Structures are given as C-alpha cells and as structure tokens.
Amino acid sequence: MNPLHTSILLLVLCLFGQQVFNLLIAHLNHEVCERVTHALIVGREGERLLNAVIDNQEKGFLENSTQGQTNPINYRHKRPSFHNSFNHLYNLVQDNPDQIKQLDKIRYIYNQWQRELKQKTLSGSVSNSALAKSTLFDSLHNEIGKLIQHEEMLLRVRKDRVQHLNNINTAINIFSTLIILLGAILNLQLLHWRVKLPLSKLTQVCKLWQAGQMEVQLSHSSKDEIGQLAGVLNAIADKTRHRQQSIEVRNQQLEDMISALSHDLRIPLLATRNTLDCMLKGAFGSVNDTWKEVFQEYHEANDDLLKLVELLLDISRYEARNASLMCDRLNWEKILIKVISQIKATSTRELAFICKTSQLLPSVYGDELEIQRVLQNLLDNAVRVSKPNGEILIEITPDGEEQVRISVRDYGPGIAPQAQDKLFHRFIQGRGHRGRSGLGLYLCRQIIEAHGGNIGVESSLGKGSTFWFTLPSAINTLDCNDEQNITRCSNNDT
C-alpha cells in the first residue's frame, strides 16, 4: 500500500475513532447524569424525611402543651408523611446495600422514638424541654443527616466525574481535530507529490511528444496507477518513435528513388523532345499531316512528363534543403503582369482579373521566379474552377508591419472543410485537378516556407475559395546562403 492510501486510511480511522469516542463519552455522560439525578432525588427525599421527623417533634410539643390530652386524629394525620418519604427513599436506594442498612437503622430508631414519644406524651410526666432533648430524636436526626451528607458527597463526586468526562471529551476533540488537520495537510502534500507533480510532468512530456520529440521519456517509476500509466505511455512513445523512424527511412528511400528516377528520366525525355522537334520541323524528311498530329501528341505528352520530372526534382531539392534562392526585392506590379499574361496566353476562358495592391507595402525580398511560380499555380487553379466570364480577385496587402499577404480569390464551387487541410500535402488532388499529379500546391508550400512565410486556404462550399500566402520582409528569414545574393539585396534596397 502506497503512502497516499495509508495516510487516507489513517485519516478515515481517526475520524471513525473520534466518532466512536464521542458516542462513548455521550453514553458515559448520560449514565453519570442519571446518577446525578438519582442523587438529587435521594437527597431531596432525605430532606423530606428529616422534615417529617421535625414535624412529628413539633406535634409532640403541641400535644404536651394541651395538658397531656392526645389528639388521635391529628396524630394519625401527621404520621403517614414520614412513612411515605421513607418508603419512596427505600425504593430509590434498594440497589445500594449500605444505604438499605442505614435506612433500616433509621426506621428502627424512628419507631423507638415514636414509642417513647407516645408514652411520655400520654403520661404527661415529661416537660417540653425534656421532650426536646430526647436522645432517640438526636440519633434519628444524625442518621438522616448522615444519609443526606452521603448523597451530597455522591452528588459532588458525580458532578466532578461529569466535569472530568467533559474535559476529556474536549481534550480528545481538540487532539483529534489537530490530527485530522495534520492528516488533511499531509494528504494534500502527498496528492501534490504523487498526483499533481507527475501529471504536470506528464503534460510537459506529452507537449514535447506533440511537437515531435518522441525520444523524451517519462521518469515517473512508482508502482501506483500513475506509474503504470507512465510505463504504458513510454511504451507507446517508443513504439511510435520506432515507427516514425522506419517511416522516415522509407520516405527518404522513396524520395531518393524518385529523385534518382527523375534525374535519370529527364535526359532521355529531353532527347525525345528534341528529336520530336526536329521531326516536326522536317529535319528527317517531309512529314504528312497525319504523322504531324501523331508527333504533336507525342510532343505534348513528352512535355507533360518533363514538367512532372522537373517538378519532382524541384520538390526533392526543397525537401533536401538544397534549393538556392535568389534574394531580390520583389516588384509586385512586374510579377502580376507576367503571371496574368502567361495565364491569358494559355487559357481559353474569358476571365476578368482584378488586382488590388496597397500603396504602403513593406519591402519583401525573395526569389522572383519562385514567387511568380507560386502565384501562377494559384491563378491556374482559380481559372480551372471559375465560370466563363467570371472574376478572379488578386489582393496584395500589408499583414502587420513586417509582412505582406497575397491572396487569390475565385468564385467557384468551394472546397469541403475536411479537404482543406490536405490540399498542401503530396499527391493530394483538389478541385478541378483530375489527371494531375497533386504536387503543385505541395511545391507552393515548400517554396513559401523556404521564404519564411505561410500558405493556406479559406473556402466555403458554393461561395468560392481564397488561397493566400504571406512573405516576411526580413532578409535573414530567407535561405540565401550566397554572399553575392545578399549583396545584391542591399544594392537593390538602396
């Protein structure tokens, strides 16, 4: 059992013990209170018994003052008060043998005194002063007084016991409260050490895992549930890391193979294109119209293959971080004119291109041909999905103080939300890309990220799409390793 469970168990046992002790103290207090009440009742009955004896003494004085003549009616009327008190008192103390013996003695003395009082009163031979000095009366008075004093003593003892029990109860409650508070503080500390700290470390490690650092391991090695969870997560992380490594190795091998094949295919494709150009121009003799159409189709297919091979080679260079970028100050007006002219020259659709360029744009440096390539790809996609005689909006606006945002807006069918995140991955074909490789937007992302910018899309079904990318104005964000290019940037800026 771990310390946290032990401390919680001890705290529960302490609470349970406190409640049991409180019940025990309450039971003892109830018993002592009953005994105190019993002592009070016995004392009160003893006083009544004493008053009854005094009443009988006063009756004797009255009978002696009436010239020795008795009054049987008053005597019978006064006498039963003693016996009632005595019987009640006898019933109260019947569980105490010592008090029973004392009451028997009081009854015996009382009977002797009554007989003596009756004889002296009937004979009239004793004066009032002699009657008052009766030895039996004094003995009776003393015995009853002893009984009362004994009960008073018991009452004080029981009251002291009640006070003692209350003091013990108070002390135990204070002690148990302190123990419970200390136990609660200890449990909070244990929870902090054994739950909060491991969970915070687990959260930090999971964030590192989320960032791709799967080699980080959880160091929590306790035998509780969190330790078991840490072990499972470490095993998952190890398995994921090995899987990622194998995937990276396989991808690298695939990329190397594609790069090698692309490089090897480019030379024969160029040779084939040159041969087809010569054949179409009649270098090998005249060619009739039928064969010209066949050669022209071969030539177009060869161009498509060359473009695909060159695209794969470009992607390989960007992925390998071997792409060398020029570092010129970008002239947006010049770029837009070139891109729109090429789009109009190759497209058969009549479309209106609306360009909006802000006047106050921060200076942005980059490879003009590569940026032109990105913008041309985005415009080509917009043209493919636009309706005839439609509009395409191109906006170039500042994005903060050190960044430029370029967006291409079309009014086509739009893109589903679940497909937007995958558009910039390899071999993902978007809208209107049937038969294509699905590498254009992926290459655009590689080019923009190499310039230190971002690329994305905002789209709603039925309302069109807006493809955008941003470029920073800082020179150090570019992959310009060539000192001549950096010097060229400075000269252009001046």
DOMIFI-87867 format. One record per residue (C-alpha): x, y, z; residue number from 1. Coordinates in steps of 0.1 Angstrom, whole numbers. Layout:
% residues N
<node px="X" py="Y" pz="Z" voza="NUM"/>
...
***
This chain:
% residues 494
<node px="0" py="0" pz="0" voza="1"/>
<node px="15" py="34" pz="-10" voza="2"/>
<node px="18" py="63" pz="15" voza="3"/>
<node px="-11" py="82" pz="0" voza="4"/>
<node px="-35" py="53" pz="6" voza="5"/>
<node px="-20" py="47" pz="40" voza="6"/>
<node px="-25" py="83" pz="50" voza="7"/>
<node px="-61" py="84" pz="37" voza="8"/>
<node px="-68" py="52" pz="56" voza="9"/>
<node px="-53" py="66" pz="88" voza="10"/>
<node px="-73" py="97" pz="84" voza="11"/>
<node px="-106" py="78" pz="80" voza="12"/>
<node px="-97" py="56" pz="110" voza="13"/>
<node px="-90" py="88" pz="130" voza="14"/>
<node px="-124" py="102" pz="121" voza="15"/>
<node px="-141" py="69" pz="129" voza="16"/>
<node px="-123" py="67" pz="162" voza="17"/>
<node px="-133" py="102" pz="171" voza="18"/>
<node px="-170" py="95" pz="164" voza="19"/>
<node px="-168" py="62" pz="184" voza="20"/>
<node px="-152" py="81" pz="213" voza="21"/>
<node px="-178" py="108" pz="211" voza="22"/>
<node px="-205" py="82" pz="213" voza="23"/>
<node px="-188" py="66" pz="243" voza="24"/>
<node px="-184" py="99" pz="261" voza="25"/>
<node px="-221" py="107" pz="254" voza="26"/>
<node px="-231" py="73" pz="268" voza="27"/>
<node px="-210" py="78" pz="300" voza="28"/>
<node px="-223" py="114" pz="304" voza="29"/>
<node px="-258" py="100" pz="301" voza="30"/>
<node px="-251" py="74" pz="328" voza="31"/>
<node px="-235" py="100" pz="351" voza="32"/>
<node px="-263" py="124" pz="346" voza="33"/>
<node px="-288" py="98" pz="356" voza="34"/>
<node px="-268" py="91" pz="387" voza="35"/>
<node px="-266" py="128" pz="395" voza="36"/>
<node px="-304" py="130" pz="391" voza="37"/>
<node px="-308" py="99" pz="413" voza="38"/>
<node px="-285" py="115" pz="440" voza="39"/>
<node px="-306" py="147" pz="438" voza="40"/>
<node px="-338" py="128" pz="442" voza="41"/>
<node px="-324" py="108" pz="471" voza="42"/>
<node px="-312" py="140" pz="488" voza="43"/>
<node px="-345" py="156" pz="484" voza="44"/>
<node px="-363" py="127" pz="498" voza="45"/>
<node px="-338" py="126" pz="527" voza="46"/>
<node px="-347" py="162" pz="534" voza="47"/>
<node px="-384" py="154" pz="533" voza="48"/>
<node px="-377" py="125" pz="557" voza="49"/>
<node px="-359" py="149" pz="580" voza="50"/>
<node px="-388" py="174" pz="578" voza="51"/>
<node px="-412" py="146" pz="586" voza="52"/>
<node px="-393" py="138" pz="618" voza="53"/>
<node px="-392" py="175" pz="627" voza="54"/>
<node px="-430" py="177" pz="621" voza="55"/>
<node px="-435" py="148" pz="645" voza="56"/>
<node px="-414" py="165" pz="671" voza="57"/>
<node px="-435" py="197" pz="668" voza="58"/>
<node px="-466" py="175" pz="671" voza="59"/>
<node px="-453" py="162" pz="704" voza="60"/>
<node px="-448" py="197" pz="716" voza="61"/>
<node px="-484" py="206" pz="708" voza="62"/>
<node px="-498" py="175" pz="725" voza="63"/>
<node px="-477" py="183" pz="756" voza="64"/>
<node px="-490" py="219" pz="756" voza="65"/>
<node px="-526" py="208" pz="757" voza="66"/>
<node px="-524" py="194" pz="793" voza="67"/>
<node px="-514" py="159" pz="783" voza="68"/>
<node px="-545" py="151" pz="762" voza="69"/>
<node px="-538" py="134" pz="730" voza="70"/>
<node px="-554" py="140" pz="697" voza="71"/>
<node px="-556" py="108" pz="678" voza="72"/>
<node px="-570" py="124" pz="647" voza="73"/>
<node px="-541" py="148" pz="642" voza="74"/>
<node px="-516" py="121" pz="652" voza="75"/>
<node px="-528" py="98" pz="625" voza="76"/>
<node px="-529" py="127" pz="601" voza="77"/>
<node px="-492" py="137" pz="606" voza="78"/>
<node px="-477" py="102" pz="609" voza="79"/>
<node px="-481" py="90" pz="573" voza="80"/>
<node px="-458" py="117" pz="558" voza="81"/>
<node px="-427" py="101" pz="574" voza="82"/>
<node px="-436" py="66" pz="561" voza="83"/>
<node px="-444" py="79" pz="526" voza="84"/>
<node px="-410" py="96" pz="524" voza="85"/>
<node px="-393" py="66" pz="539" voza="86"/>
<node px="-409" py="41" pz="515" voza="87"/>
<node px="-401" py="63" pz="485" voza="88"/>
<node px="-365" py="67" pz="497" voza="89"/>
<node px="-362" py="29" pz="504" voza="90"/>
<node px="-373" py="22" pz="468" voza="91"/>
<node px="-347" py="47" pz="454" voza="92"/>
<node px="-318" py="31" pz="472" voza="93"/>
<node px="-327" py="-5" pz="471" voza="94"/>
<node px="-297" py="-12" pz="448" voza="95"/>
<node px="-273" py="1" pz="475" voza="96"/>
<node px="-270" py="-24" pz="504" voza="97"/>
<node px="-252" py="2" pz="526" voza="98"/>
<node px="-279" py="27" pz="523" voza="99"/>
<node px="-305" py="0" pz="529" voza="100"/>
<node px="-289" py="-9" pz="562" voza="101"/>
<node px="-288" py="28" pz="571" voza="102"/>
<node px="-325" py="32" pz="563" voza="103"/>
<node px="-333" py="1" pz="584" voza="104"/>
<node px="-314" py="17" pz="613" voza="105"/>
<node px="-333" py="50" pz="608" voza="106"/>
<node px="-366" py="31" pz="607" voza="107"/>
<node px="-357" py="13" pz="639" voza="108"/>
<node px="-347" py="45" pz="657" voza="109"/>
<node px="-377" py="62" pz="645" voza="110"/>
<node px="-400" py="35" pz="658" voza="111"/>
<node px="-383" py="36" pz="692" voza="112"/>
<node px="-385" py="73" pz="693" voza="113"/>
<node px="-422" py="73" pz="684" voza="114"/>
<node px="-430" py="48" pz="712" voza="115"/>
<node px="-411" py="68" pz="737" voza="116"/>
<node px="-428" py="100" pz="725" voza="117"/>
<node px="-462" py="84" pz="727" voza="118"/>
<node px="-456" py="71" pz="762" voza="119"/>
<node px="-443" py="104" pz="775" voza="120"/>
<node px="-470" py="124" pz="759" voza="121"/>
<node px="-498" py="101" pz="772" voza="122"/>
<node px="-484" py="101" pz="807" voza="123"/>
<node px="-477" py="139" pz="807" voza="124"/>
<node px="-448" py="132" pz="831" voza="125"/>
<node px="-422" py="149" pz="808" voza="126"/>
<node px="-419" py="186" pz="801" voza="127"/>
<node px="-414" py="202" pz="767" voza="128"/>
<node px="-377" py="208" pz="774" voza="129"/>
<node px="-372" py="172" pz="783" voza="130"/>
<node px="-391" py="161" pz="752" voza="131"/>
<node px="-369" py="182" pz="730" voza="132"/>
<node px="-337" py="167" pz="745" voza="133"/>
<node px="-347" py="132" pz="736" voza="134"/>
<node px="-316" py="110" pz="727" voza="135"/>
<node px="-335" py="90" pz="702" voza="136"/>
<node px="-345" py="121" pz="683" voza="137"/>
<node px="-309" py="133" pz="682" voza="138"/>
<node px="-298" py="99" pz="669" voza="139"/>
<node px="-326" py="99" pz="643" voza="140"/>
<node px="-316" py="134" pz="632" voza="141"/>
<node px="-280" py="125" pz="630" voza="142"/>
<node px="-286" py="93" pz="609" voza="143"/>
<node px="-308" py="112" pz="585" voza="144"/>
<node px="-282" py="139" pz="583" voza="145"/>
<node px="-256" py="113" pz="575" voza="146"/>
<node px="-277" py="100" pz="547" voza="147"/>
<node px="-282" py="134" pz="533" voza="148"/>
<node px="-245" py="142" pz="536" voza="149"/>
<node px="-236" py="109" pz="519" voza="150"/>
<node px="-258" py="118" pz="490" voza="151"/>
<node px="-244" py="152" pz="488" voza="152"/>
<node px="-209" py="137" pz="487" voza="153"/>
<node px="-220" py="113" pz="459" voza="154"/>
<node px="-236" py="143" pz="441" voza="155"/>
<node px="-203" py="162" pz="442" voza="156"/>
<node px="-183" py="132" pz="431" voza="157"/>
<node px="-206" py="125" pz="402" voza="158"/>
<node px="-206" py="162" pz="392" voza="159"/>
<node px="-168" py="161" pz="393" voza="160"/>
<node px="-169" py="130" pz="371" voza="161"/>
<node px="-192" py="147" pz="346" voza="162"/>
<node px="-168" py="176" pz="345" voza="163"/>
<node px="-139" py="153" pz="341" voza="164"/>
<node px="-156" py="135" pz="312" voza="165"/>
<node px="-164" py="168" pz="296" voza="166"/>
<node px="-128" py="179" pz="300" voza="167"/>
<node px="-116" py="146" pz="285" voza="168"/>
<node px="-140" py="149" pz="256" voza="169"/>
<node px="-129" py="185" pz="249" voza="170"/>
<node px="-92" py="174" pz="250" voza="171"/>
<node px="-98" py="144" pz="227" voza="172"/>
<node px="-118" py="166" pz="203" voza="173"/>
<node px="-91" py="192" pz="202" voza="174"/>
<node px="-64" py="165" pz="197" voza="175"/>
<node px="-84" py="146" pz="171" voza="176"/>
<node px="-91" py="179" pz="153" voza="177"/>
<node px="-54" py="187" pz="152" voza="178"/>
<node px="-46" py="152" pz="140" voza="179"/>
<node px="-73" py="154" pz="113" voza="180"/>
<node px="-59" py="188" pz="101" voza="181"/>
<node px="-24" py="174" pz="100" voza="182"/>
<node px="-37" py="144" pz="82" voza="183"/>
<node px="-55" py="166" pz="57" voza="184"/>
<node px="-24" py="187" pz="51" voza="185"/>
<node px="-3" py="155" pz="47" voza="186"/>
<node px="-28" py="141" pz="22" voza="187"/>
<node px="-27" py="174" pz="2" voza="188"/>
<node px="11" py="172" pz="2" voza="189"/>
<node px="10" py="136" pz="-9" voza="190"/>
<node px="-15" py="144" pz="-36" voza="191"/>
<node px="7" py="172" pz="-47" voza="192"/>
<node px="38" py="150" pz="-48" voza="193"/>
<node px="22" py="118" pz="-61" voza="194"/>
<node px="-5" py="132" pz="-84" voza="195"/>
<node px="-1" py="168" pz="-94" voza="196"/>
<node px="36" py="168" pz="-100" voza="197"/>
<node px="36" py="136" pz="-120" voza="198"/>
<node px="6" py="148" pz="-140" voza="199"/>
<node px="23" py="182" pz="-147" voza="200"/>
<node px="54" py="163" pz="-159" voza="201"/>
<node px="32" py="140" pz="-180" voza="202"/>
<node px="16" py="171" pz="-196" voza="203"/>
<node px="50" py="186" pz="-204" voza="204"/>
<node px="63" py="154" pz="-219" voza="205"/>
<node px="31" py="150" pz="-239" voza="206"/>
<node px="36" py="185" pz="-253" voza="207"/>
<node px="71" py="175" pz="-263" voza="208"/>
<node px="56" py="144" pz="-280" voza="209"/>
<node px="31" py="166" pz="-297" voza="210"/>
<node px="60" py="187" pz="-311" voza="211"/>
<node px="76" py="155" pz="-324" voza="212"/>
<node px="102" py="149" pz="-297" voza="213"/>
<node px="92" py="113" pz="-292" voza="214"/>
<node px="126" py="104" pz="-277" voza="215"/>
<node px="117" py="121" pz="-244" voza="216"/>
<node px="107" py="96" pz="-217" voza="217"/>
<node px="86" py="99" pz="-185" voza="218"/>
<node px="108" py="94" pz="-154" voza="219"/>
<node px="80" py="85" pz="-131" voza="220"/>
<node px="86" py="50" pz="-118" voza="221"/>
<node px="63" py="45" pz="-89" voza="222"/>
<node px="41" py="14" pz="-85" voza="223"/>
<node px="8" py="33" pz="-84" voza="224"/>
<node px="-16" py="39" pz="-112" voza="225"/>
<node px="2" py="69" pz="-125" voza="226"/>
<node px="34" py="49" pz="-126" voza="227"/>
<node px="17" py="22" pz="-146" voza="228"/>
<node px="2" py="49" pz="-169" voza="229"/>
<node px="37" py="64" pz="-174" voza="230"/>
<node px="51" py="29" pz="-183" voza="231"/>
<node px="23" py="24" pz="-209" voza="232"/>
<node px="28" py="59" pz="-224" voza="233"/>
<node px="66" py="53" pz="-225" voza="234"/>
<node px="60" py="21" pz="-244" voza="235"/>
<node px="36" py="38" pz="-268" voza="236"/>
<node px="62" py="66" pz="-273" voza="237"/>
<node px="89" py="41" pz="-280" voza="238"/>
<node px="67" py="22" pz="-305" voza="239"/>
<node px="57" py="55" pz="-322" voza="240"/>
<node px="93" py="67" pz="-324" voza="241"/>
<node px="105" py="34" pz="-340" voza="242"/>
<node px="76" py="36" pz="-364" voza="243"/>
<node px="84" py="72" pz="-372" voza="244"/>
<node px="120" py="63" pz="-378" voza="245"/>
<node px="110" py="34" pz="-401" voza="246"/>
<node px="86" py="57" pz="-419" voza="247"/>
<node px="113" py="84" pz="-423" voza="248"/>
<node px="138" py="59" pz="-436" voza="249"/>
<node px="112" py="45" pz="-460" voza="250"/>
<node px="102" py="80" pz="-471" voza="251"/>
<node px="138" py="90" pz="-476" voza="252"/>
<node px="144" py="59" pz="-497" voza="253"/>
<node px="113" py="67" pz="-517" voza="254"/>
<node px="124" py="103" pz="-522" voza="255"/>
<node px="159" py="92" pz="-531" voza="256"/>
<node px="144" py="68" pz="-556" voza="257"/>
<node px="121" py="94" pz="-571" voza="258"/>
<node px="149" py="119" pz="-573" voza="259"/>
<node px="172" py="94" pz="-590" voza="260"/>
<node px="145" py="83" pz="-614" voza="261"/>
<node px="135" py="119" pz="-622" voza="262"/>
<node px="171" py="128" pz="-629" voza="263"/>
<node px="176" py="97" pz="-650" voza="264"/>
<node px="143" py="102" pz="-669" voza="265"/>
<node px="150" py="139" pz="-676" voza="266"/>
<node px="178" py="132" pz="-700" voza="267"/>
<node px="160" py="107" pz="-723" voza="268"/>
<node px="129" py="129" pz="-722" voza="269"/>
<node px="148" py="159" pz="-733" voza="270"/>
<node px="164" py="139" pz="-761" voza="271"/>
<node px="130" py="126" pz="-772" voza="272"/>
<node px="116" py="162" pz="-772" voza="273"/>
<node px="145" py="174" pz="-793" voza="274"/>
<node px="140" py="145" pz="-817" voza="275"/>
<node px="103" py="152" pz="-820" voza="276"/>
<node px="110" py="189" pz="-826" voza="277"/>
<node px="134" py="180" pz="-854" voza="278"/>
<node px="109" py="156" pz="-869" voza="279"/>
<node px="81" py="182" pz="-868" voza="280"/>
<node px="104" py="207" pz="-885" voza="281"/>
<node px="112" py="182" pz="-913" voza="282"/>
<node px="148" py="176" pz="-904" voza="283"/>
<node px="144" py="139" pz="-913" voza="284"/>
<node px="123" py="145" pz="-943" voza="285"/>
<node px="88" py="157" pz="-951" voza="286"/>
<node px="60" py="146" pz="-927" voza="287"/>
<node px="24" py="145" pz="-938" voza="288"/>
<node px="-4" py="160" pz="-917" voza="289"/>
<node px="-14" py="127" pz="-901" voza="290"/>
<node px="20" py="120" pz="-888" voza="291"/>
<node px="24" py="156" pz="-877" voza="292"/>
<node px="-7" py="152" pz="-855" voza="293"/>
<node px="7" py="120" pz="-840" voza="294"/>
<node px="41" py="136" pz="-834" voza="295"/>
<node px="25" py="166" pz="-819" voza="296"/>
<node px="6" py="145" pz="-794" voza="297"/>
<node px="38" py="127" pz="-785" voza="298"/>
<node px="54" py="161" pz="-781" voza="299"/>
<node px="27" py="173" pz="-757" voza="300"/>
<node px="28" py="141" pz="-737" voza="301"/>
<node px="66" py="144" pz="-736" voza="302"/>
<node px="63" py="180" pz="-723" voza="303"/>
<node px="39" py="168" pz="-696" voza="304"/>
<node px="63" py="142" pz="-685" voza="305"/>
<node px="92" py="167" pz="-685" voza="306"/>
<node px="72" py="191" pz="-663" voza="307"/>
<node px="64" py="163" pz="-639" voza="308"/>
<node px="100" py="152" pz="-637" voza="309"/>
<node px="112" py="188" pz="-632" voza="310"/>
<node px="85" py="192" pz="-605" voza="311"/>
<node px="97" py="161" pz="-587" voza="312"/>
<node px="133" py="174" pz="-589" voza="313"/>
<node px="123" py="208" pz="-575" voza="314"/>
<node px="104" py="191" pz="-547" voza="315"/>
<node px="134" py="169" pz="-539" voza="316"/>
<node px="157" py="200" pz="-538" voza="317"/>
<node px="134" py="218" pz="-514" voza="318"/>
<node px="129" py="188" pz="-492" voza="319"/>
<node px="167" py="182" pz="-490" voza="320"/>
<node px="172" py="220" pz="-482" voza="321"/>
<node px="194" py="222" pz="-513" voza="322"/>
<node px="173" py="248" pz="-532" voza="323"/>
<node px="193" py="280" pz="-537" voza="324"/>
<node px="170" py="311" pz="-537" voza="325"/>
<node px="178" py="345" pz="-552" voza="326"/>
<node px="173" py="374" pz="-529" voza="327"/>
<node px="159" py="402" pz="-549" voza="328"/>
<node px="135" py="429" pz="-538" voza="329"/>
<node px="101" py="418" pz="-552" voza="330"/>
<node px="83" py="440" pz="-577" voza="331"/>
<node px="47" py="431" pz="-574" voza="332"/>
<node px="35" py="450" pz="-604" voza="333"/>
<node px="60" py="433" pz="-626" voza="334"/>
<node px="52" py="398" pz="-612" voza="335"/>
<node px="14" py="403" pz="-617" voza="336"/>
<node px="19" py="415" pz="-653" voza="337"/>
<node px="39" py="384" pz="-661" voza="338"/>
<node px="17" py="359" pz="-644" voza="339"/>
<node px="-16" py="373" pz="-658" voza="340"/>
<node px="-1" py="374" pz="-693" voza="341"/>
<node px="10" py="338" pz="-692" voza="342"/>
<node px="-24" py="327" pz="-678" voza="343"/>
<node px="-42" py="346" pz="-706" voza="344"/>
<node px="-19" py="331" pz="-732" voza="345"/>
<node px="-25" py="295" pz="-721" voza="346"/>
<node px="-62" py="297" pz="-711" voza="347"/>
<node px="-91" py="296" pz="-734" voza="348"/>
<node px="-116" py="311" pz="-709" voza="349"/>
<node px="-126" py="347" pz="-709" voza="350"/>
<node px="-120" py="359" pz="-673" voza="351"/>
<node px="-116" py="392" pz="-656" voza="352"/>
<node px="-85" py="396" pz="-634" voza="353"/>
<node px="-90" py="423" pz="-607" voza="354"/>
<node px="-58" py="434" pz="-590" voza="355"/>
<node px="-57" py="454" pz="-557" voza="356"/>
<node px="-23" py="464" pz="-544" voza="357"/>
<node px="-19" py="485" pz="-514" voza="358"/>
<node px="3" py="516" pz="-517" voza="359"/>
<node px="22" py="512" pz="-484" voza="360"/>
<node px="37" py="478" pz="-486" voza="361"/>
<node px="68" py="467" pz="-467" voza="362"/>
<node px="98" py="457" pz="-488" voza="363"/>
<node px="99" py="420" pz="-493" voza="364"/>
<node px="129" py="401" pz="-506" voza="365"/>
<node px="128" py="367" pz="-523" voza="366"/>
<node px="133" py="347" pz="-555" voza="367"/>
<node px="111" py="364" pz="-580" voza="368"/>
<node px="108" py="334" pz="-603" voza="369"/>
<node px="98" py="311" pz="-575" voza="370"/>
<node px="72" py="336" pz="-562" voza="371"/>
<node px="59" py="340" pz="-597" voza="372"/>
<node px="57" py="303" pz="-600" voza="373"/>
<node px="36" py="301" pz="-568" voza="374"/>
<node px="12" py="328" pz="-579" voza="375"/>
<node px="9" py="313" pz="-613" voza="376"/>
<node px="-1" py="279" pz="-598" voza="377"/>
<node px="-27" py="295" pz="-576" voza="378"/>
<node px="-41" py="315" pz="-605" voza="379"/>
<node px="-41" py="284" pz="-628" voza="380"/>
<node px="-62" py="266" pz="-602" voza="381"/>
<node px="-86" py="295" pz="-598" voza="382"/>
<node px="-90" py="297" pz="-636" voza="383"/>
<node px="-99" py="260" pz="-638" voza="384"/>
<node px="-128" py="263" pz="-613" voza="385"/>
<node px="-141" py="296" pz="-624" voza="386"/>
<node px="-171" py="300" pz="-646" voza="387"/>
<node px="-168" py="316" pz="-681" voza="388"/>
<node px="-168" py="354" pz="-680" voza="389"/>
<node px="-162" py="353" pz="-642" voza="390"/>
<node px="-139" py="372" pz="-620" voza="391"/>
<node px="-107" py="364" pz="-601" voza="392"/>
<node px="-96" py="389" pz="-574" voza="393"/>
<node px="-59" py="393" pz="-566" voza="394"/>
<node px="-50" py="413" pz="-535" voza="395"/>
<node px="-16" py="423" pz="-521" voza="396"/>
<node px="-19" py="439" pz="-487" voza="397"/>
<node px="3" py="445" pz="-457" voza="398"/>
<node px="0" py="419" pz="-429" voza="399"/>
<node px="13" py="438" pz="-399" voza="400"/>
<node px="44" py="459" pz="-401" voza="401"/>
<node px="69" py="433" pz="-415" voza="402"/>
<node px="48" py="410" pz="-437" voza="403"/>
<node px="29" py="410" pz="-469" voza="404"/>
<node px="-2" py="389" pz="-477" voza="405"/>
<node px="-10" py="378" pz="-512" voza="406"/>
<node px="-44" py="363" pz="-518" voza="407"/>
<node px="-62" py="349" pz="-549" voza="408"/>
<node px="-100" py="348" pz="-547" voza="409"/>
<node px="-122" py="328" pz="-570" voza="410"/>
<node px="-160" py="323" pz="-570" voza="411"/>
<node px="-161" py="286" pz="-579" voza="412"/>
<node px="-178" py="257" pz="-561" voza="413"/>
<node px="-155" py="259" pz="-530" voza="414"/>
<node px="-137" py="232" pz="-510" voza="415"/>
<node px="-151" py="210" pz="-483" voza="416"/>
<node px="-137" py="217" pz="-448" voza="417"/>
<node px="-124" py="181" pz="-444" voza="418"/>
<node px="-103" py="185" pz="-476" voza="419"/>
<node px="-88" py="219" pz="-469" voza="420"/>
<node px="-61" py="207" pz="-445" voza="421"/>
<node px="-48" py="181" pz="-470" voza="422"/>
<node px="-45" py="203" pz="-501" voza="423"/>
<node px="-9" py="213" pz="-494" voza="424"/>
<node px="3" py="177" pz="-489" voza="425"/>
<node px="19" py="155" pz="-515" voza="426"/>
<node px="-2" py="137" pz="-541" voza="427"/>
<node px="-35" py="154" pz="-530" voza="428"/>
<node px="-57" py="164" pz="-559" voza="429"/>
<node px="-80" py="193" pz="-552" voza="430"/>
<node px="-110" py="206" pz="-571" voza="431"/>
<node px="-106" py="205" pz="-609" voza="432"/>
<node px="-73" py="185" pz="-608" voza="433"/>
<node px="-84" py="153" pz="-624" voza="434"/>
<node px="-55" py="136" pz="-641" voza="435"/>
<node px="-28" py="158" pz="-624" voza="436"/>
<node px="-1" py="147" pz="-600" voza="437"/>
<node px="-13" py="166" pz="-570" voza="438"/>
<node px="21" py="181" pz="-563" voza="439"/>
<node px="15" py="217" pz="-574" voza="440"/>
<node px="2" py="231" pz="-540" voza="441"/>
<node px="27" py="209" pz="-522" voza="442"/>
<node px="56" py="226" pz="-541" voza="443"/>
<node px="40" py="260" pz="-534" voza="444"/>
<node px="41" py="253" pz="-497" voza="445"/>
<node px="77" py="242" pz="-499" voza="446"/>
<node px="86" py="275" pz="-518" voza="447"/>
<node px="67" py="298" pz="-494" voza="448"/>
<node px="81" py="280" pz="-463" voza="449"/>
<node px="116" py="283" pz="-477" voza="450"/>
<node px="110" py="321" pz="-479" voza="451"/>
<node px="99" py="321" pz="-442" voza="452"/>
<node px="62" py="326" pz="-450" voza="453"/>
<node px="29" py="307" pz="-446" voza="454"/>
<node px="3" py="295" pz="-471" voza="455"/>
<node px="-33" py="285" pz="-466" voza="456"/>
<node px="-68" py="285" pz="-479" voza="457"/>
<node px="-102" py="298" pz="-468" voza="458"/>
<node px="-132" py="283" pz="-485" voza="459"/>
<node px="-170" py="278" pz="-482" voza="460"/>
<node px="-189" py="254" pz="-504" voza="461"/>
<node px="-208" py="272" pz="-531" voza="462"/>
<node px="-191" py="306" pz="-523" voza="463"/>
<node px="-156" py="301" pz="-537" voza="464"/>
<node px="-122" py="300" pz="-522" voza="465"/>
<node px="-93" py="323" pz="-512" voza="466"/>
<node px="-58" py="309" pz="-514" voza="467"/>
<node px="-33" py="331" pz="-497" voza="468"/>
<node px="4" py="332" pz="-487" voza="469"/>
<node px="25" py="356" pz="-466" voza="470"/>
<node px="61" py="367" pz="-470" voza="471"/>
<node px="82" py="384" pz="-443" voza="472"/>
<node px="103" py="414" pz="-451" voza="473"/>
<node px="133" py="403" pz="-430" voza="474"/>
<node px="162" py="391" pz="-451" voza="475"/>
<node px="175" py="366" pz="-426" voza="476"/>
<node px="144" py="345" pz="-429" voza="477"/>
<node px="154" py="335" pz="-464" voza="478"/>
<node px="176" py="307" pz="-473" voza="479"/>
<node px="201" py="330" pz="-491" voza="480"/>
<node px="235" py="314" pz="-485" voza="481"/>
<node px="251" py="331" pz="-514" voza="482"/>
<node px="270" py="362" pz="-504" voza="483"/>
<node px="265" py="377" pz="-538" voza="484"/>
<node px="228" py="374" pz="-534" voza="485"/>
<node px="229" py="392" pz="-500" voza="486"/>
<node px="250" py="420" pz="-516" voza="487"/>
<node px="225" py="422" pz="-544" voza="488"/>
<node px="197" py="426" pz="-519" voza="489"/>
<node px="214" py="455" pz="-503" voza="490"/>
<node px="222" py="472" pz="-535" voza="491"/>
<node px="186" py="469" pz="-547" voza="492"/>
<node px="173" py="483" pz="-515" voza="493"/>
<node px="194" py="514" pz="-518" voza="494"/>
***
